[in-house]
Amino acid sequence: MRRRDVIKFIANATVAWPLAARAQQSAMPIIGFVSATAPDRYVSPVVDAFRQGLNESGFVEGHNVAIEFRWAEGHYERLPAFAAELISRQVAVIFAGALPAALAAKQATSTIPIVFVMGADPVKLGVVASLNRPGGNVTGVSQFYGALGAKRLEFIRELVPSLSVLAVLSNPKNPNAEDHLDDVRTAAQAIGQQIDVLRATSENEIDAAFAVQRKSLDTISLS
């Protein structure tokens, strides 16, 4: 779905906010923004672009629309509660950043419009029925990052031709982790590249995973 269509979808959902809910709130409609990540420097440009898209459609935060943010900061278990909380706030539409947030929002409501952005295949993972006809109350944009696994591997091999073992870091809590790993494994097998999958769900686990990887490489080099 094109960016313009997504913004139009959000705008239409906001305009169509139930009159009863508007009367109860006696205020401007609310857009719920739920993300699996943290509001750091990486996410900030996304939020800026989100606000800009709304502005281009005539919706200005604090003027004729409100935005409520929920940040899981990598703790995916918080997402269902965030979705439920936004629904209780009678939001007009929910924006879901990434697959985990989209799944949590979809499980929480079948009536409030949901717009997602993700790198996974939304059809394969059951978020929408199809790309052409999403169906239900969910639509959005997918960059299909997993499909780039082979190209990334090829690029790394060009940078480091002598590469013997390639470490792949994965978050097992992410619903599309195994799907992405399958793409990398298939690409690696096709070119005879050995890979070592490291799993981590937090910064501390990332450090521990790399420490184990370094010991493993030292053992290989000494044998």
Long-range contacts (C-beta under 8 A, 24 or more apart in sequence): 1-134, 1-139, 1-140, 1-141, 3-53, 3-141, 6-53, 6-115, 6-139, 6-140, 6-141, 7-53, 7-54, 7-56, 7-57, 8-57, 9-93, 9-113, 9-115, 9-139, 10-53, 10-54, 10-57, 10-93, 10-95, 10-113, 10-115, 11-54, 11-57, 11-58, 11-59, 13-92, 13-93, 13-113, 13-115, 14-59, 14-65, 14-92, 14-93, 16-92, 17-92, 18-90, 21-90, 21-92, 24-90, 25-90, 27-66, 28-63, 28-64, 28-65, 28-66, 29-65, 29-66, 29-91, 29-92, 30-65, 30-66, 30-67, 30-68, 30-89, 30-90, 30-91, 30-92, 31-65, 31-66, 31-67, 31-68, 31-91, 31-92, 31-93, 31-94, 31-95, 32-67, 32-68, 32-70, 32-86, 32-89, 32-91, 32-93, 32-94, 32-95, 33-67, 33-68, 33-69, 33-70, 33-94, 33-95, 33-97, 34-69, 34-70, 34-72, 34-79, 34-82, 34-83, 34-86, 34-94, 34-95, 34-96, 34-97, 34-101, 34-104, 34-105, 35-69, 35-70, 35-71, 35-72, 35-96, 35-97, 35-98, 35-101, 36-72, 36-74, 36-76, 36-79, 36-97, 36-98, 36-100, 36-101, 37-71, 37-72, 37-73, 37-74, 37-97, 37-98, 38-71, 38-73, 38-74, 39-69, 39-71, 43-97, 46-97, 50-95, 72-100, 72-101, 74-201, 74-202, 76-100, 76-104, 76-173, 76-174, 79-103, 79-104, 80-104, 80-107, 80-108, 83-107, 83-108, 83-109, 84-108, 87-112, 96-140, 99-125, 99-127, 99-174, 99-175, 99-176, 100-173, 100-174, 100-175, 102-127, 102-138, 102-140, 103-127, 103-175, 105-138, 106-136, 106-137, 106-138, 109-137, 110-136, 110-137, 111-137, 112-137, 113-137, 113-138, 113-139, 114-138, 114-139, 114-140, 115-139, 115-140, 116-140, 116-141, 117-141, 117-142, 117-143, 118-142, 118-143, 118-176, 119-143, 119-144, 119-145, 119-146, 119-176, 120-144, 120-145, 120-146, 120-175, 120-176, 120-179, 120-180, 121-146, 121-176, 121-179, 124-179, 125-175, 125-176, 125-179, 145-180, 146-176, 146-179, 146-180, 146-183, 147-183, 149-180, 149-183, 149-184, 149-186, 149-187, 150-183, 150-184, 150-186, 150-187, 150-190, 152-184, 153-184, 153-187, 153-188, 153-191, 153-193, 154-187, 154-191, 157-191, 157-193, 163-193, 164-194, 165-194, 165-195, 165-196, 165-217, 165-220, 166-193, 166-194, 166-195, 166-196, 167-195, 167-196, 167-197, 167-198, 167-210, 167-213, 168-195, 168-196, 168-197, 168-198, 169-198, 169-199, 169-200, 169-206, 169-209, 170-197, 170-198, 170-199, 170-200, 171-199, 171-200, 171-201, 172-199, 172-201, 173-201
